[in-house]
Amino acid sequence: MAKQTGKAPTLTDVARAAGTSTAVVSYVMNNGPRPVAAATRERVLAAAAELDYRPNHIARALRSRTTGVVGLILADASNPYFGALARHVEQALDKHGKLTLTGNAGYSADRQEHLADKFLSAQVDGLIVVSADGGADVADQVKRAGVPAVYVHNQPEDEGTPAVTADNEAAVQQAVAHLRGHGHTRIAFLAGPRDAGPVGRRRATWETALAGTGEAPLLRCAYSRAAAAALTGQLISEGTMPAALITATDEQAIGVLAAARTHKLPVPDRLAVISLDGTPDSAYTAPALTVTRQPLEAMAARAVDLLLGSEAAAPPTPHAPLVVRGSCGCATADS
């Protein structure tokens, strides 16, 4: 077979080369709706490859009124937690034949709303919102356009959109219990600049877990390594650094460890640290971080099932297991 020249090959060209009908070629290219014999399928695929045929997705979208594209809004694309979650979402969508179009909100509610509007203009088949803080349900504008939407990691205050949330309560309870097992009674918590979204729920669980055990400091800084390192350095210099700390995010925990090393504060001998995200980076700090590893892959899979209407087959999102490494004071490390 010779490749076509001058113009892109068509479905008819593939059918002619394979010695079959255009309908059969369409069934092969679209994986249905009717089955095709294995030998015929191979002949069609070989003809398509020889002709360098590419299905016209735009034409297909016009016919079916779908684009095969799902919009994904990330709270902050530079944060490894959200990056890892995005990777799992993309993989889950790919299993359903969907392409992912990603936008970065940069922790901005206005930017998040702007992206939702842009994705609507691009005629996405659905929207997944990975939002860090609570606030207005931007998915409402998407649903009004007849497009399904799902939140991951966080749910807006009005709870009007399906959501797959992180394991906030059980994760904090595990971290508190583990540090108590090391003899700590004054366990501090490092939150974000304000109490909203998952971090707000983590802080509230920490307060409940420590109720009646004496005052423990609530610390705050931005969700960045630099901000956490600056705060830690200040507390060490003032002599007010607590002996045990739970950080709301891995990014903050990495900054804490960096500052402790700079100021020669030994971890875990003088400072025990547990973080509540469990991103891949947490295994490569010095010492390696003890974390509650959020079930990002399961969260992503469940969100995609909810978005595509197959939630009945989706199992509940599992809890975040405690992964014991060196930063908490344990002698053994997770392999």
Sequence and secondary structure as in RCSB ss.txt:
>XXXX:A:sequence
MAKQTGKAPTLTDVARAAGTSTAVVSYVMNNGPRPVAAATRERVLAAAAELDYRPNHIARALRSRTTGVVGLILA
DASNPYFGALARHVEQALDKHGKLTLTGNAGYSADRQEHLADKFLSAQVDGLIVVSADGGADVADQVKRAGVPAV
YVHNQPEDEGTPAVTADNEAAVQQAVAHLRGHGHTRIAFLAGPRDAGPVGRRRATWETALAGTGEAPLLRCAYSR
AAAAALTGQLISEGTMPAALITATDEQAIGVLAAARTHKLPVPDRLAVISLDGTPDSAYTAPALTVTRQPLEAMA
ARAVDLLLGSEAAAPPTPHAPLVVRGSCGCATADS
>XXXX:A:secstr
     SS   HHHHHHHHTS HHHHHHHHTT SS   HHHHHHHHHHHHHHT    HHHHHHHHT  SEEEEEES
 TTSHHHHHHHHHHHHHHHHTT EEEEEE TT HHHHHHHHHHHHHTT SEEEEE SS    THHHHHHTT  EE
EEE   TT  S EEE   HHHHHHHHHHHHHTT   EEEEE SS  HHHHHHHHHHHHHTTTS    EEE  SSH
HHHHHHHHHHHHHT   SEEEESSHHHHHHHHHHHHHTT  TTTT EEEESS  GGGGGSSS  EEE   HHHHH
HHHHHHHTT GGG        EE  STTS SS   
